[in-house]
């Protein structure tokens, strides 16, 4: 008497051949989507490599800190109790020279110049005006004004106040 049943194909599932599986539309759609994603990733990698944005990460050894980091003394007083010196400012002559140069460049901007270039020159001129006002301790509201007519008027008022405070903005030998 045999206890093992003879092996027949009655319990075996029919597995379709690979060619039939690949020809079905869900598999083909999945393959196309995978190829598009891989192609996009490779294109991104190539563009980063050619534009110089692709950089290898710099591996640094871990820093072992045994103590808590030292705190820097506050700006008003140092650890010893002496006053901390103020940060150095540029000489007033250099600030005046920059104001004259930027004012001349703004005056010479032609009509075909891009608006971004003119806006950059105007922003640089405003920064140097604020620096000169701080050096001569002249009050101003230039940073708080919105771009437009109000800012132009404040700019003119600040230039007049700086000239009244003794800053020479006209080149030597010029009239006015």
Secondary structure as GFF3:
##gff-version 3
##sequence-region A 1 176
A	DSSP	alpha_helix	18	22	.	.	.	ID=ss1
A	DSSP	alpha_helix	25	51	.	.	.	ID=ss2
A	DSSP	alpha_helix	92	107	.	.	.	ID=ss3
A	DSSP	alpha_helix	115	136	.	.	.	ID=ss4
A	DSSP	alpha_helix	149	164	.	.	.	ID=ss5
###
